Amino acid sequence: MELWSRRQALALGAGALVLAGCASSGSSSTGPSASAALVGPTDPAVERRDALRRRSGAATVAATVHAAQRTVNIGGREVSTWAFGDRPGNGGIRANVGDVIEATFDNGLPSANTLHWHGIALRNDMDGVHGLTQAGVETGGRFTYRFTVPDAGTFWFHPHMGLELDKGLYAPLIVEDPNDPVGFDVDVTLMLDDWLDGYGRTQEQVLAGLQSGGGHSSHMGGTTGMGGMGGMGGSTASGGMGSMMTALTGDVTYPLHVINGRAPSERDTVQAKVGQRIRMRLINAGSDTAYRVAVGGHRLTVTHADGFAVVPVEVDSLVLAMGERYDVIVTAQSGAFPIVAVPEGKADPAGEAVLRTVEGAAAPMVGSRPSELSSRLLTYADLVATDAVRLPTAKADRTQQISLTANASGYTHGINGKSFPDAAPIIVREGERLRLRIANDTMMFHPIHLHGHTFQMIGNGSARKDTVIVLPMSVVEIDVAADNPGQWMLHCHNTYHFETGMATVVSYRT
């Protein structure tokens, strides 16, 4: 937690000064000056933009999110963890598009905390980044988040500090559209997670081991030092998912993987009738694990990526990295079938659930590996944004490249060779269209997440997303419409990479 404390001290006490003192780097054309005035969370521009989201007569969805230490039975073992509900993944919120969320965060944890609303293009002062958009809510304290949800989709919320996401602090935020053209009979959410609590090492021990051992040397060994662009070798690979599976190994071995907070020995069951269309909302809430997901005996029709509609595409399996979400439609067959989330590139046991349509049908064996896992796999190139959600056609005002960097010595990560908060911000002006080239100069994959915005994939499908896998030694290009003023994190959603510095700020200036 020492590094995070350093970040907090720098960002919370003098965040504007820290950001204003950083210079933009890697631009191919001139953007706003680093000396321009900072558009902070309380700037009038934030309220002006938020007023455009509001809808007359919108309903208010009130909720209390109580974070506390819990004792939960997971896999037949009583474990002590932190959660928002009575078990990890519970305590979620459901609303309609255009509603106002009024969520009171009640902090019953032994340390200060905040809530981040992952994937929501909300007002900047409600984004829940400790030290950047708000102060931490102290132990025993309360803070009410109030914001309009402008888009329907599958989202979630979680803390945004330290190693706490690698506990049970996560829950879904499902935003429905009464006019959704996707028809379904059953709606279920499956949250996937890699699990430590009560099964051996603590999160702090894991990080200490990575720092003392330099991570997984077979993956870290080829990385460049923190100082350079290095090692791209002219590669312009676009980060597709066709042959990337050996590149998706994480740093941490987990004793258990859970779906909706349940181990394979206590699997959740999705109940449906034969022939019904099941909408499965898949959320990867893990910290270090990409999952390959399949449903035995069924095909998956992918309808949404990170909450936004895509032209439906039928596959047998898909991979989602930490922070990513997919909505899929499954037409239920007769019987009982395994739902499996296999940790990609790891020998860890899979997370499992069951789809059942016939009472009394024999449950699939624990450890089942349906053939769909090795059949038609979704790629980013398959994901084509529908006309309704595609960003308006426009030429990018400028292109900027950033490099994801790492140093095996001490297990340090960064952007452009600097660890947060020393990484230079990406400076934008409201109304710009920025093409961001993300070059991964490391031998590890990084799921890069942008707060407060969605972006459009370029050259490798056209999905609207907020989190994208950047494979080792590859480049991903995304278009960002700078339409939400404030200060926004851009970071790796691997908890341990983020904690050791792979983050920067998309910083609006006037």
C-alpha positions in Angstrom: 0.0 0.0 0.0 3.0 2.3 0.3 3.0 3.3 -3.4 -0.7 4.1 -3.3 -0.2 6.2 -0.2 2.4 8.2 -2.2 0.0 8.7 -5.0 -2.7 9.9 -2.6 -0.4 12.4 -0.9 0.6 13.9 -4.3 -2.7 13.8 -6.0 -5.0 14.7 -3.1 -3.0 17.5 -1.7 -1.9 19.2 -4.9 -3.5 17.3 -7.7 -4.0 20.4 -9.9 -0.3 21.4 -9.4 0.9 17.9 -10.2 -1.1 17.7 -13.4 -0.3 21.3 -14.5 3.4 20.6 -14.0 3.4 17.7 -16.4 4.0 18.0 -20.1 2.3 16.2 -22.9 4.4 13.7 -24.8 4.2 11.6 -28.0 1.8 13.9 -29.9 2.0 13.8 -33.7 0.3 17.2 -33.9 -0.1 20.1 -31.5 -2.7 19.8 -28.8 -3.6 22.0 -25.8 -0.8 23.4 -23.8 0.2 21.8 -20.5 0.1 25.3 -19.1 -3.5 25.9 -20.0 -6.0 26.1 -17.1 -7.1 22.7 -15.7 -10.8 21.7 -15.9 -11.2 20.2 -12.5 -14.1 18.2 -11.1 -15.9 21.3 -9.8 -15.4 23.4 -12.9 -18.6 24.9 -14.3 -17.9 23.0 -17.6 -18.7 19.7 -15.7 -22.1 21.0 -14.6 -22.8 22.4 -18.1 -22.1 19.0 -19.7 -24.1 17.2 -17.1 -27.2 19.3 -17.7 -27.3 17.9 -21.3 -27.6 14.4 -19.9 -30.6 15.1 -17.7 -34.1 14.1 -18.8 -37.3 15.8 -17.8 -39.3 13.6 -15.4 -36.4 11.2 -14.9 -36.9 8.7 -12.0 -34.5 8.6 -9.1 -33.1 5.2 -8.1 -32.0 5.4 -4.5 -29.6 2.8 -3.1 -27.3 2.3 -0.1 -24.0 0.6 -0.8 -22.7 -0.6 2.5 -19.1 -1.8 2.3 -18.1 -4.0 5.2 -16.0 -6.9 6.4 -17.9 -10.1 5.8 -17.5 -13.8 6.7 -18.7 -15.8 3.7 -18.7 -19.5 3.0 -16.8 -20.0 -0.3 -16.1 -23.5 -1.5 -17.0 -24.9 1.9 -14.6 -22.7 3.8 -15.5 -19.7 6.0 -13.4 -16.8 4.7 -13.1 -13.2 5.8 -13.4 -10.7 3.0 -14.9 -7.4 2.1 -18.1 -7.0 0.1 -21.0 -4.7 -0.6 -23.7 -7.4 0.0 -23.9 -10.7 1.9 -21.4 -12.2 -0.6 -19.2 -10.9 -3.4 -21.1 -9.7 -6.4 -24.3 -9.0 -4.4 -25.6 -5.5 -3.6 -26.0 -4.4 -7.2 -28.1 -1.6 -8.7 -30.6 -1.7 -11.5 -32.0 1.4 -13.3 -33.4 2.5 -16.7 -31.5 4.7 -19.1 -31.9 8.4 -18.2 -32.6 7.6 -14.5 -30.7 9.4 -11.8 -28.7 7.2 -9.5 -28.6 8.4 -5.9 -26.3 5.9 -4.2 -25.2 6.5 -0.6 -21.8 4.9 0.1 -21.6 3.8 3.7 -18.0 2.9 4.5 -17.9 0.2 7.1 -14.3 -0.7 6.1 -11.2 -0.1 8.2 -9.8 2.3 5.7 -10.9 5.3 3.5 -12.5 4.3 0.3 -14.5 5.5 -2.8 -16.8 4.0 -5.4 -15.9 4.1 -9.1 -18.8 3.5 -11.6 -17.0 1.5 -14.3 -18.1 2.3 -17.9 -20.5 5.2 -17.0 -20.0 8.5 -18.8 -21.0 10.4 -15.7 -20.0 13.8 -14.3 -16.4 14.1 -13.2 -17.0 14.8 -9.5 -18.9 11.5 -9.2 -16.3 9.3 -10.8 -14.9 8.1 -7.4 -11.2 8.3 -7.9 -9.6 8.9 -4.5 -7.2 11.9 -4.8 -8.3 12.9 -8.3 -12.0 13.6 -8.3 -12.8 13.3 -4.5 -11.4 12.8 -1.1 -11.6 9.3 0.3 -14.7 8.5 2.5 -13.3 7.8 5.9 -14.1 4.8 8.0 -17.7 5.2 9.3 -18.3 8.0 6.9 -20.9 8.4 4.1 -20.9 10.0 0.7 -23.8 10.2 -1.7 -23.1 9.8 -5.4 -25.7 11.4 -7.6 -25.5 11.2 -11.4 -27.6 10.5 -14.6 -27.0 7.2 -16.4 -26.9 8.4 -20.0 -26.5 5.0 -21.7 -28.1 1.5 -21.3 -25.8 -1.4 -20.8 -23.9 -3.7 -18.4 -21.7 -1.8 -16.0 -20.4 -2.4 -12.5 -18.9 -0.6 -9.5 -15.8 -1.2 -7.4 -13.3 0.7 -5.2 -10.5 2.6 -6.9 -7.5 2.4 -4.6 -4.9 0.0 -3.5 -5.4 -3.8 -3.8 -9.0 -3.8 -2.6 -10.5 -4.9 -5.9 -8.8 -8.2 -5.4 -11.2 -8.8 -2.5 -14.9 -9.1 -2.9 -15.7 -5.4 -3.4 -17.7 -5.4 -6.6 -21.3 -5.5 -7.8 -23.2 -5.0 -11.1 -24.9 -1.8 -12.3 -27.4 -2.8 -14.9 -29.0 0.0 -17.0 -32.0 -1.2 -19.0 -33.5 0.4 -22.1 -37.3 -0.2 -22.3 -37.0 0.0 -26.1 -34.1 -2.4 -26.3 -34.4 -4.2 -29.7 -32.7 -7.4 -28.2 -35.5 -9.8 -27.2 -34.9 -12.2 -24.3 -36.9 -14.1 -21.7 -34.4 -14.5 -18.9 -31.8 -11.9 -17.8 -28.8 -13.0 -15.7 -25.5 -11.5 -14.6 -22.4 -13.6 -14.2 -19.5 -11.9 -12.4 -16.2 -13.7 -12.8 -13.4 -13.3 -10.3 -10.0 -14.7 -9.2 -10.1 -15.5 -5.5 -7.5 -15.2 -2.7 -9.2 -14.4 0.6 -9.1 -17.3 3.1 -7.1 -19.5 0.7 -3.5 -18.6 1.5 -1.6 -15.5 0.6 -3.1 -12.0 1.1 -3.1 -9.4 -1.6 -0.2 -7.6 0.1 1.8 -10.8 0.2 1.2 -11.4 -3.5 2.4 -8.0 -4.4 5.5 -8.3 -2.2 6.3 -11.6 -3.9 5.9 -10.0 -7.3 8.1 -7.1 -6.3 10.8 -9.3 -4.8 10.8 -11.8 -7.6 10.3 -9.5 -10.6 6.9 -11.0 -11.6 6.8 -13.9 -13.9 10.2 -13.8 -15.5 9.1 -15.7 -18.6 6.8 -12.8 -19.4 8.6 -9.9 -17.9 12.1 -10.7 -19.1 11.7 -9.2 -22.5 10.4 -5.9 -21.4 12.1 -2.6 -22.1 13.3 -0.4 -19.2 11.2 2.3 -17.8 12.9 4.9 -19.9 12.1 4.0 -23.5 9.6 3.4 -26.3 11.8 0.5 -27.3 11.2 -3.0 -28.6 8.3 -2.4 -31.0 10.4 -3.6 -33.9 8.1 -1.8 -36.3 5.1 -3.9 -35.2 1.7 -2.5 -35.9 -0.2 -5.5 -34.7 -3.7 -4.4 -33.8 -4.3 -6.6 -30.7 -6.8 -9.0 -32.2 -7.9 -12.1 -30.2 -7.5 -14.8 -32.9 -4.2 -16.3 -31.8 -3.4 -14.4 -28.6 -4.1 -17.0 -26.0 -0.5 -17.7 -25.0 -0.1 -13.9 -24.6 -2.9 -13.7 -21.9 -1.1 -15.3 -19.0 -1.2 -13.2 -15.8 1.3 -12.8 -13.0 -0.6 -14.4 -10.2 -1.7 -18.0 -9.5 -5.0 -18.2 -7.8 -6.3 -21.1 -5.7 -9.9 -20.5 -6.8 -12.0 -18.8 -9.4 -15.6 -17.9 -8.7 -18.8 -17.0 -10.5 -21.1 -14.7 -8.5 -19.0 -15.4 -5.5 -19.5 -19.2 -5.6 -16.8 -21.8 -6.1 -17.3 -24.8 -8.5 -18.3 -27.0 -5.6 -21.4 -24.7 -5.0 -22.2 -23.6 -8.5 -24.8 -21.0 -9.2 -27.6 -22.3 -11.4 -29.3 -20.4 -14.3 -32.8 -21.6 -14.6 -34.7 -21.4 -17.9 -37.3 -23.2 -20.0 -36.4 -25.1 -23.1 -36.3 -22.6 -26.1 -36.1 -19.5 -24.0 -33.6 -16.8 -24.9 -31.3 -16.1 -22.0 -29.4 -12.8 -21.8 -26.2 -13.5 -20.0 -24.3 -10.4 -18.9 -20.7 -11.4 -18.4 -18.5 -9.2 -16.2 -14.8 -9.8 -15.5 -14.3 -8.5 -12.0 -10.9 -10.3 -11.6 -7.6 -8.6 -10.9 -5.1 -10.7 -12.9 -7.0 -13.2 -15.0 -8.5 -13.2 -18.5 -11.3 -15.8 -18.8 -12.4 -17.9 -21.8 -16.1 -18.5 -21.4 -18.3 -21.1 -23.0 -21.7 -22.8 -22.3 -21.7 -26.5 -23.1 -24.0 -27.5 -25.9 -24.8 -23.9 -26.8 -23.6 -21.1 -29.1 -23.3 -17.5 -27.9 -24.8 -14.6 -29.9 -22.8 -11.6 -28.8 -25.0 -8.4 -28.8 -23.1 -5.9 -26.7 -19.4 -5.1 -25.8 -18.8 -3.1 -22.7 -22.5 -2.1 -22.7 -22.8 -0.9 -26.3 -24.6 -2.7 -29.1 -22.7 -4.6 -31.8 -24.1 -6.3 -34.9 -25.0 -9.7 -33.5 -22.3 -12.3 -34.1 -22.5 -16.0 -33.2 -19.5 -17.7 -31.6 -18.8 -20.7 -29.4 -16.6 -19.0 -26.9 -15.2 -15.6 -26.0 -12.3 -14.1 -23.9 -12.8 -11.2 -21.7 -10.1 -9.4 -19.8 -10.3 -7.6 -16.4 -12.9 -4.8 -16.7 -14.5 -6.0 -19.9 -18.1 -7.0 -20.3 -20.1 -8.9 -23.0 -23.8 -9.5 -23.3 -24.6 -12.7 -25.1 -27.9 -14.4 -26.0 -28.2 -18.2 -25.4 -31.2 -20.2 -26.7 -31.7 -22.8 -23.9 -31.6 -26.5 -24.9 -33.0 -29.4 -22.9 -31.0 -30.6 -20.0 -28.3 -29.3 -17.7 -25.1 -27.8 -19.1 -21.8 -26.4 -17.8 -21.0 -22.7 -17.9 -17.3 -22.4 -17.6 -14.8 -19.5 -17.2 -11.4 -20.9 -17.8 -8.4 -18.8 -16.6 -6.5 -18.1 -19.8 -2.9 -19.1 -19.8 -3.1 -20.5 -16.3 -3.4 -24.0 -14.8 -5.8 -22.7 -12.2 -9.2 -24.4 -11.8 -12.0 -22.8 -13.8 -15.0 -20.8 -12.5 -18.2 -22.7 -13.1 -22.0 -22.4 -13.1 -24.8 -24.5 -14.5 -27.6 -23.8 -17.0 -30.6 -26.0 -16.3 -33.9 -26.3 -18.2 -35.1 -29.8 -17.0 -35.7 -30.5 -13.3 -33.9 -33.6 -12.3 -31.5 -33.6 -15.3 -28.0 -34.8 -14.2 -25.8 -31.9 -13.4 -22.6 -31.7 -15.4 -19.5 -32.9 -13.6 -17.3 -30.3 -11.9 -14.3 -29.7 -14.1 -16.2 -30.2 -17.3 -14.5 -28.7 -20.4 -17.0 -28.4 -23.2 -15.8 -28.6 -26.8 -17.1 -25.1 -27.4 -14.0 -23.8 -25.6 -11.8 -24.8 -28.5 -14.3 -23.9 -31.3 -15.2 -20.5 -32.9 -13.7 -17.8 -30.7 -14.8 -14.2 -30.7 -12.2 -11.6 -32.0 -12.3 -7.9 -31.8 -12.5 -7.9 -35.6 -15.9 -9.5 -35.2 -17.3 -6.6 -33.2 -19.0 -4.0 -35.4 -20.8 -1.1 -33.7 -24.4 -0.6 -34.7 -25.3 2.6 -36.4 -27.1 3.7 -33.2 -24.0 3.7 -31.0 -21.2 4.4 -33.5 -19.3 7.6 -32.9 -20.2 10.3 -35.4 -17.9 10.1 -38.4 -15.1 12.7 -38.0 -11.5 13.0 -38.8 -9.2 12.9 -35.7 -7.9 16.4 -34.8 -4.7 14.8 -33.8 -3.0 11.5 -33.0 -1.1 10.8 -29.8 0.9 7.7 -28.9 1.5 6.4 -25.4 3.7 3.5 -24.5 3.0 0.9 -21.8 6.2 0.2 -20.0 7.5 -2.1 -17.3 10.7 -3.0 -15.5 11.1 -6.5 -14.2 13.4 -5.3 -11.5 11.1 -4.5 -8.6 8.0 -5.2 -10.6 7.4 -1.5 -11.7 4.9 -0.4 -14.4 4.3 2.9 -16.1 3.3 4.9 -19.1 6.0 6.4 -21.3 8.6 5.2 -18.8 7.0 6.9 -15.8 4.9 5.5 -13.0 1.8 7.3 -11.8 1.6 10.1 -10.6 4.8 11.1 -12.5 3.4 9.9 -15.9 2.7 12.9 -18.2 -1.1 13.4 -18.6 -2.8 13.2 -21.9 -4.0 16.7 -22.4 -7.2 17.4 -24.3 -9.6 20.2 -25.0 -13.4 19.8 -25.0 -14.7 19.1 -28.5 -11.6 17.4 -29.8 -11.5 14.1 -31.5 -8.3 12.3 -30.3 -6.8 9.2 -31.9 -4.9 7.4 -29.3 -2.2 4.9 -30.3 -1.5 2.6 -27.3 1.8 0.7 -27.8 2.6 -2.1 -25.4 6.3 -2.3 -25.0 6.1 -5.1 -22.5 5.7 -8.9 -22.7 2.5 -8.9 -20.7 -1.0 -8.1 -21.8 -2.7 -5.0 -20.4 -6.5 -4.3 -20.4 -6.5 -0.5 -20.6 -9.6 1.2 -19.2 -10.6 4.9 -19.8 -12.9 6.6 -17.3 -15.8 8.8 -18.2 -15.8 8.0 -21.9 -16.3 5.2 -24.4 -14.0 5.0 -27.4 -14.3 3.5 -30.9 -11.9 0.7 -32.0 -10.0 1.6 -35.1 -8.7 -1.0 -37.7 -9.7 -4.0 -35.7 -13.5 -4.0 -35.5 -15.4 -0.9 -34.7 -16.9 -1.6 -31.2 -17.7 1.2 -28.7 -15.8 0.1 -25.6 -14.2 1.5 -22.5 -11.7 -1.3 -21.9 -9.4 -2.9 -24.5 -6.8 -5.6 -24.4 -3.4 -4.5 -25.6 -1.3 -7.6 -26.4 2.5 -7.8 -25.8 4.5 -5.9 -28.3 1.5 -4.7 -30.2 -0.4 -1.4 -30.9 -4.1 -0.6 -30.5 -5.7 2.5 -32.0 -8.8 4.0 -30.5 -10.8 7.2 -31.2 -11.9 9.3 -28.2 -14.5 12.1 -28.5 -13.5 14.5 -25.8 -17.0 15.4 -24.7 -16.9 15.0 -20.9 -14.8 17.7 -19.2 -12.8 16.9 -16.1 -9.9 14.8 -15.0 -10.1 11.1 -15.9 -8.0 8.1 -15.2 -6.6 5.9 -18.0 -5.0 2.8 -16.5 -4.3 -0.9 -16.7 -7.1 -2.9 -15.1 -4.7 -5.5 -13.8 -4.9 -4.5 -10.1 -1.1 -5.2 -9.6 0.0 -3.3 -12.7 -2.2 -0.4 -11.7 -0.9 -0.4 -8.1 2.7 -0.3 -9.3 2.2 2.6 -11.6 0.5 1.9 -15.0 -1.8 4.9 -15.0 -2.1 8.4 -16.2 -4.8 11.1 -16.5 -6.8 12.3 -19.5 -6.7 15.9 -18.5 -9.1 18.5 -20.0 -7.6 22.0 -20.3 -9.2 25.2 -21.5 
